[in-house]
Amino acid sequence: MCFRVLSLCSHEEVEVEEEEEEKEDEEEEIEEVDEEDAMQNHSSDEAKVEDEDEKKKHAELLALPPHGSKVYIGGIPHDVSNEDLKSFCKRIGEVAEVRVMKGKHSCENKGFGFVRFRSVDLASKAIEELNNTEFKGKKIKCSTSQAKHRLFIGNVPRSWGVEDLRKIVSEVGPGVIGVELVKAVYKEDMLRRDIEDLQKLWLDFSRQVKDGVRN
């Protein structure tokens, strides 16, 4: 009788252990699902942040003054600062940026600087009204800044066209005005052209020889 009781107890203990193991497995599965959901939510949050950063960068680029709004101002006194030049140009209109050029080993400026206005119209107005005027006792010169806004991109695939290149560059940032795709002259093309030139020279030489023999 005692033996049977013991066997029943052990059987019940086994059932309880199995139930506990099943619960632990279920809890582990739930934890794994929660971790996967958390990772997916984290990656989606990162993607949203990256999209917001890209949109912010694009907005900042679009907010920059347009091409042609930068003015060169030369003949300024060597003790003029950025604030001095900005105050002088503010009477024309809103000034977006001022940069007085200075030497590497000198506190004095080089006698010229650049002023970027908010619009092209203001830049044109500044050139008309400030050119040959006096600034702190010196006559200054104003003209359109010859800034280079071209970017060289190498190692472009041979199969790309203009629109392919435009699409890739436009994804980096706005403001692409024009795209010029220069086709490189490869060794095969150069060799073919050299052979064609040699053939033409040989034909010309043969004709001259024949004409000489006839004469």
Secondary structure as the mmCIF struct_conf table of DSSP 4:
data_model
#
loop_
_struct_conf.conf_type_id
_struct_conf.id
_struct_conf.beg_label_comp_id
_struct_conf.beg_label_asym_id
_struct_conf.beg_label_seq_id
_struct_conf.end_label_comp_id
_struct_conf.end_label_asym_id
_struct_conf.end_label_seq_id
HELX_RH_AL_P HELX_RH_AL_P1 CYS A 2 ALA A 63
BEND BEND1 LEU A 64 LEU A 64
HELX_LH_PP_P HELX_LH_PP_P1 PRO A 65 PRO A 66
TURN_TY1_P TURN_TY1_P1 HIS A 67 GLY A 68
STRN STRN1 LYS A 70 GLY A 74
BEND BEND2 GLY A 75 GLY A 75
TURN_TY1_P TURN_TY1_P2 HIS A 78 ASP A 79
HELX_RH_AL_P HELX_RH_AL_P2 ASN A 82 CYS A 89
TURN_TY1_P TURN_TY1_P3 LYS A 90 ILE A 92
BEND BEND3 GLY A 93 GLY A 93
STRN STRN2 VAL A 95 LYS A 102
TURN_TY1_P TURN_TY1_P4 LYS A 104 HIS A 105
BEND BEND4 CYS A 107 GLU A 108
STRN STRN3 ASN A 109 PHE A 117
BEND BEND5 ARG A 118 SER A 119
HELX_RH_AL_P HELX_RH_AL_P3 VAL A 120 LEU A 130
TURN_TY1_P TURN_TY1_P5 ASN A 131 ASN A 132
STRN STRN4 GLU A 134 PHE A 135
TURN_TY1_P TURN_TY1_P6 LYS A 136 GLY A 137
STRN STRN5 LYS A 138 LYS A 139
STRN STRN6 LYS A 141 THR A 144
BEND BEND6 ASN A 155 ASN A 155
TURN_TY1_P TURN_TY1_P7 ARG A 158 SER A 159
HELX_RH_AL_P HELX_RH_AL_P4 VAL A 162 VAL A 172
BEND BEND7 PRO A 174 PRO A 174
HELX_LH_PP_P HELX_LH_PP_P2 VAL A 182 ALA A 184
HELX_RH_AL_P HELX_RH_AL_P5 LYS A 187 ARG A 214
#
